[in-house]
């Protein structure tokens, strides 16, 4: 069970932003996941977080002064550090630092490291500033320059700012930063060909369904299943980190998602079908990872059915709409992905039937009777099936992995079809 963070050397840059305190949680979480963290602060950042805090949390010395004699034991220390590291992230990145990196102004240790970073080492930049500063043409020009130079700009979140105004410019929450770091550590480990293939996801419109549906019995009861939505939410998060334009149609779930995406919440299978049909034609990739209830009560009661009125309650159930079949019927050029939760004995056969009958391009099979597979858990064990030719099947078996890594594997399989 792979952990892409384990043993990785990550430089965490922190600049003079009120959001700098959030970087302490980022450092702590990276260390908890097994990474070795090297904090680098701009002089302005020390007004918000201290060297003592970042050193204690990272268990490494914090770099602030480019000419501090304690770092000079290896000659050009900045060159030595960036050639050892696996990834560099600057979070938060102020407008000043963004401009300095874009224009090569190496007047502090952090900018010097960013400029010295080899081109094959991912540079992730999470801008954080007031909306008017982020939207300023100079800032946008600098961000565009960095994108053209190969840096990854993590889009600022929208919300309440330290100025008490509301708008785009917040540092994204910790799960978003970790998703981006995991994605680019994953990309750095795979071959150049696989990386180029997976990056086809960037810019694509992607529609994803997730979670269960709830089929109403009365105003306080419903039929559902044990789906948590974790797999679908993980796919949505990974697709956003790869630069996809994601619409997530979610049944009832306790999960939250902080990425910049369009979230459509539904309850019943009929609501999910309508929401997906409304969005379907605008998307190039459609991933049906939701666990739609198979049956719904024929009669839905108003109010609350009182148990005192009868010793038993008999429900007449009818089938819910077959959403995957309906999307397969109306699809044009979309890549349509279905999910199949099966028992081991007939899993491959049933998934193959579903792939053919529902006009899917790819089926993700997981099992109800295996450990680290199926509903609710953080891990999944997937098998991906797709047509190699008209009469030949391509089947890839994956070991148990965290659902976030399953998501990357699924997106990589999808990208091969684009």
C-alpha positions in Angstrom: 0.0 0.0 0.0 1.9 2.9 -1.4 2.5 6.2 0.5 3.9 8.8 -2.0 4.9 11.1 0.9 7.2 8.5 2.6 10.8 9.6 2.6 10.2 12.6 0.3 12.2 15.8 0.8 9.9 18.8 0.6 10.8 22.5 0.8 8.0 24.5 2.4 8.3 28.2 1.7 6.3 30.7 3.8 6.0 34.4 3.0 4.6 37.5 4.7 0.8 36.7 4.7 -1.7 36.5 7.5 -2.4 33.0 6.2 1.1 31.9 7.2 -0.2 30.3 10.4 -1.9 27.6 8.2 1.6 26.5 7.0 2.3 25.2 10.5 -0.5 22.6 10.0 0.9 21.8 6.6 4.4 21.1 7.9 3.0 19.0 10.7 0.9 16.9 8.4 3.7 16.4 5.9 6.0 15.1 8.6 3.2 12.9 9.9 2.9 11.3 6.5 6.6 10.5 6.4 8.1 13.4 4.5 11.2 15.3 5.5 10.4 19.0 5.5 12.8 22.0 5.1 11.1 25.3 6.1 12.2 28.5 4.4 10.8 31.8 5.5 11.1 35.3 4.0 12.0 38.0 6.5 8.4 39.3 6.3 7.1 35.8 7.2 8.7 36.0 10.6 6.1 38.7 11.5 3.5 35.9 11.4 5.3 32.6 12.3 8.6 32.0 14.1 11.7 30.1 13.2 11.2 28.2 16.5 7.7 27.0 15.5 8.7 25.8 12.0 11.9 24.2 13.2 10.2 22.3 16.0 7.4 21.0 13.7 9.7 20.1 10.8 12.5 18.8 13.0 14.9 20.7 10.7 16.5 24.1 10.9 14.5 26.9 9.4 16.2 29.0 6.7 15.6 32.8 6.7 18.9 34.6 6.1 20.5 33.6 2.8 24.0 34.4 4.3 23.6 32.7 7.7 27.0 31.0 8.3 25.4 27.9 9.8 24.1 26.9 6.3 27.4 27.4 4.5 29.0 24.1 5.4 28.2 22.6 2.0 29.4 25.5 -0.1 26.4 26.7 -2.3 23.8 25.4 0.2 20.9 26.6 -1.9 22.0 24.5 -4.9 22.7 21.5 -2.6 19.2 21.7 -1.1 17.1 22.1 -4.3 19.0 19.2 -6.0 18.1 17.0 -3.1 14.5 17.9 -2.7 11.5 16.1 -4.4 9.1 19.1 -4.4 8.9 22.7 -3.3 5.7 24.4 -2.2 5.3 28.1 -1.3 2.1 28.4 0.8 1.2 31.2 1.3 2.8 33.1 -1.5 2.5 36.9 -1.3 2.1 39.1 -4.3 5.7 40.4 -3.7 7.2 36.9 -3.7 5.1 35.9 -6.7 6.5 38.9 -8.6 10.1 38.3 -7.5 10.1 34.6 -8.6 8.4 35.5 -12.0 11.1 38.1 -12.6 14.1 36.3 -11.1 14.8 38.8 -8.3 16.8 36.7 -5.9 17.0 39.1 -2.9 16.1 36.5 -0.2 16.7 32.8 0.5 13.2 31.7 -0.6 13.2 33.3 -4.0 16.8 32.1 -4.5 15.8 28.5 -3.9 12.8 28.8 -6.2 14.9 30.2 -9.0 17.6 27.5 -8.4 15.1 24.7 -8.4 15.8 22.2 -11.3 13.1 22.1 -13.9 12.2 18.5 -13.2 11.4 19.2 -9.5 7.7 20.4 -9.1 7.3 24.0 -7.9 3.8 24.5 -6.3 2.7 28.1 -5.5 -0.4 28.9 -3.5 -1.0 32.7 -3.7 -2.8 34.3 -0.8 -3.7 38.0 -0.7 -6.7 40.3 -0.9 -8.9 40.0 -3.9 -7.9 43.4 -5.4 -4.2 42.4 -5.2 -4.9 39.0 -6.8 -6.9 40.5 -9.6 -4.4 43.2 -10.3 -3.0 42.9 -13.8 0.6 42.8 -12.6 -0.2 39.9 -10.3 -2.1 38.0 -13.0 0.8 38.7 -15.4 3.3 37.2 -12.9 1.1 34.2 -12.3 0.8 33.6 -16.0 4.6 33.9 -16.4 5.2 31.3 -13.7 2.7 28.9 -15.4 4.5 29.3 -18.7 7.7 28.5 -16.9 6.3 25.3 -15.5 5.2 26.2 -12.0 1.9 25.0 -10.7 -0.4 27.8 -9.4 -2.9 26.5 -6.8 -6.0 28.6 -7.3 -6.8 30.8 -4.3 -10.0 30.0 -2.5 -13.0 32.3 -2.3 -14.3 33.4 1.1 -13.9 36.0 3.9 -10.5 37.7 3.8 -8.5 39.3 6.6 -9.7 42.7 5.3 -13.2 41.6 6.2 -14.1 41.7 2.5 -15.3 38.6 0.7 -13.7 37.3 -2.5 -11.0 35.2 -4.1 -7.6 35.3 -2.5 -7.7 33.0 0.5 -5.0 30.3 1.0 -6.7 27.0 0.2 -7.4 24.7 3.1 -5.0 22.0 4.1 -6.7 19.1 2.3 -6.4 21.0 -1.0 -2.7 21.7 -0.5 -2.0 18.0 0.4 -4.0 16.9 -2.7 -1.8 19.0 -4.9 1.4 17.8 -3.2 0.4 14.2 -3.5 -0.6 14.6 -7.2 2.7 16.1 -8.2 4.8 13.7 -6.1 2.8 10.9 -7.9 3.5 12.5 -11.3 7.2 12.8 -10.5 7.5 9.1 -9.9 5.9 7.8 -13.1 7.4 7.8 -16.6 7.5 10.8 -18.8 5.0 9.1 -21.1 2.6 8.3 -18.3 2.9 11.8 -16.9 2.1 13.4 -20.3 -0.9 11.0 -20.6 -2.3 11.9 -17.2 -1.9 15.6 -17.8 -4.4 15.3 -20.6 -6.9 15.7 -17.8 -5.9 19.4 -17.5 -8.6 21.7 -19.0 -11.1 18.9 -19.5 -14.7 19.3 -18.3 -15.3 16.3 -15.9 -18.7 15.3 -14.4 -18.6 13.0 -11.4 -21.3 11.5 -9.3 -20.6 10.4 -5.7 -22.3 9.1 -2.6 -25.5 7.3 -2.0 -29.1 8.3 -2.9 -31.9 8.4 -0.3 -35.3 7.1 -1.4 -38.0 8.6 0.7 -40.5 6.3 2.7 -42.0 9.2 4.6 -40.8 12.6 5.8 -38.4 11.1 8.4 -37.4 7.8 6.9 -35.7 6.6 3.7 -34.0 3.6 1.9 -30.3 4.0 1.2 -27.0 2.1 1.3 -23.6 2.4 3.2 -21.8 4.5 0.6 -19.8 7.4 2.1 -18.9 9.1 -1.2 -15.2 8.9 -0.4 -14.2 7.3 -3.7 -16.1 9.9 -5.8 -14.8 12.8 -3.7 -11.3 11.5 -4.1 -11.6 11.4 -7.9 -13.0 14.9 -7.9 -10.1 16.2 -5.7 -7.5 14.5 -7.9 -9.1 15.8 -11.1 -9.0 19.3 -9.7 -5.4 19.0 -8.7 -4.6 17.9 -12.3 -6.3 21.1 -13.6 -9.7 19.6 -14.6 -12.9 21.6 -14.6 -15.0 19.5 -12.2 -18.7 19.3 -11.6 -19.5 17.0 -8.6 -23.1 15.7 -8.3 -23.3 14.3 -4.7 -25.9 12.4 -2.9 -26.1 12.9 0.9 -22.7 12.7 2.4 -20.9 14.0 5.5 -17.8 14.8 3.4 -16.8 18.2 2.4 -14.6 19.3 -0.5 -12.6 22.5 -0.6 -11.4 22.5 -4.2 -12.7 25.1 -6.7 -15.4 23.0 -8.4 -19.1 23.1 -9.1 -21.0 21.1 -6.4 -24.6 20.0 -7.0 -26.3 18.3 -4.1 -29.1 15.9 -4.6 -31.0 13.3 -2.5 -33.0 10.8 -4.6 -32.1 8.8 -7.7 -34.5 10.9 -9.8 -32.8 14.1 -8.6 -29.4 12.6 -9.4 -30.5 11.6 -12.9 -31.9 15.0 -13.7 -28.8 16.8 -12.3 -26.5 14.6 -14.4 -28.6 15.0 -17.6 -28.5 18.8 -17.0 -24.7 18.8 -17.0 -23.9 15.8 -19.3 -23.5 17.4 -22.7 -21.1 20.1 -21.3 -18.5 17.5 -20.2 -16.0 15.3 -22.0 -15.5 12.8 -19.1 -18.4 11.4 -17.0 -17.6 9.2 -14.0 -20.5 7.5 -12.3 -19.0 6.5 -8.9 -22.2 7.1 -7.0 -24.0 4.1 -5.4 -27.6 4.7 -6.6 -30.2 2.9 -4.6 -31.7 0.1 -6.7 -35.3 0.4 -5.4 -37.5 3.1 -4.1 -40.9 3.0 -2.4 -43.8 3.0 -4.8 -45.8 5.2 -2.5 -44.1 7.9 -0.5 -46.0 9.0 2.6 -46.4 12.5 3.8 -45.7 13.3 7.4 -44.5 10.5 9.7 -45.9 6.9 9.6 -46.8 6.1 13.2 -45.7 2.7 14.4 -48.5 2.5 16.9 -51.0 2.1 14.0 -49.7 -1.3 12.8 -47.6 -4.2 14.0 -45.8 -4.3 10.6 -45.1 -2.0 7.7 -45.1 -3.4 4.2 -43.4 -1.4 1.5 -44.0 -1.9 -2.2 -40.7 -1.2 -3.9 -40.1 -0.3 -7.6 -36.8 0.0 -9.5 -35.1 3.3 -9.5 -34.0 4.7 -12.9 -30.9 3.1 -14.4 -28.8 6.3 -14.6 -25.8 4.7 -16.2 -27.8 3.1 -19.0 -29.6 6.5 -19.6 -26.3 8.3 -19.9 -24.9 5.6 -22.1 -27.9 6.0 -24.4 -27.5 9.7 -24.8 -23.7 10.0 -24.9 -22.0 11.4 -27.9 -18.2 11.8 -27.6 -17.9 11.5 -23.8 -15.8 9.0 -22.1 -18.3 7.3 -19.8 -17.0 5.5 -16.7 -19.2 3.1 -14.6 -18.5 1.5 -11.2 -19.5 -2.1 -10.3 -19.6 -3.3 -6.7 -19.7 -7.1 -6.9 -19.0 -10.3 -5.0 -15.8 -12.0 -5.9 -17.4 -15.1 -7.4 -18.9 -13.4 -10.4 -17.3 -9.9 -10.2 -15.4 -10.0 -13.5 -18.3 -11.4 -15.5 -20.9 -9.0 -14.1 -18.6 -6.0 -14.6 -18.0 -7.1 -18.2 -21.7 -7.3 -18.8 -22.2 -3.9 -17.3 -19.5 -2.4 -19.6 -21.2 -3.8 -22.7 -24.8 -3.4 -21.9 -24.6 0.2 -20.6 -22.4 1.6 -23.4 -19.5 2.5 -21.0 -16.0 3.0 -22.1 -14.5 1.8 -18.8 -15.7 0.0 -15.7 -14.1 0.2 -12.2 -14.8 -3.0 -10.3 -14.5 -3.4 -6.6 -15.7 -6.0 -4.2 -18.2 -6.2 -1.4 -16.6 -9.3 0.2 -13.0 -8.3 0.4 -11.0 -6.4 2.9 -9.9 -2.9 2.0 -12.5 -2.7 -0.7 -15.9 -1.1 -1.2 -17.9 1.3 0.9 -16.9 3.7 3.7 -13.2 2.8 4.2 -10.1 4.9 3.3 -8.7 2.1 1.0 -10.0 0.4 -2.0 -9.0 -2.5 -4.2 -9.9 -1.9 -7.8 -9.9 -3.7 -11.1 -10.3 -1.6 -14.2 -11.8 -3.1 -17.4 -12.0 -1.5 -20.8 -12.1 -2.6 -24.5 -8.7 -3.1 -26.1 -10.5 -3.8 -29.4 -14.0 -4.7 -30.4 -13.7 -8.3 -29.1 -10.8 -8.0 -26.7 -10.8 -6.8 -23.1 -8.0 -5.0 -21.2 -8.1 -5.8 -17.5 -5.8 -4.1 -15.0 -5.6 -5.3 -11.4 -4.5 -2.9 -8.7 -3.3 -3.7 -5.2 -5.1 -2.2 -2.2 -4.4 1.6 -2.1 -5.7 4.7 -0.4 -8.7 6.0 -2.3 -6.8 9.1 -3.3 -4.2 6.9 -5.1 -7.0 4.8 -6.6 -8.4 8.0 -8.0 -5.1 8.8 -9.7 -5.0 5.3 -11.2 -8.6 5.6 -12.5 -7.8 9.0 -14.0 -4.7 7.6 -15.7 -6.8 4.8 -17.2 -9.3 7.4 -18.4 -6.6 9.6 -19.9 -5.5 6.7 -22.1 -8.9 6.9 -23.8 -8.8 10.6 -24.6 
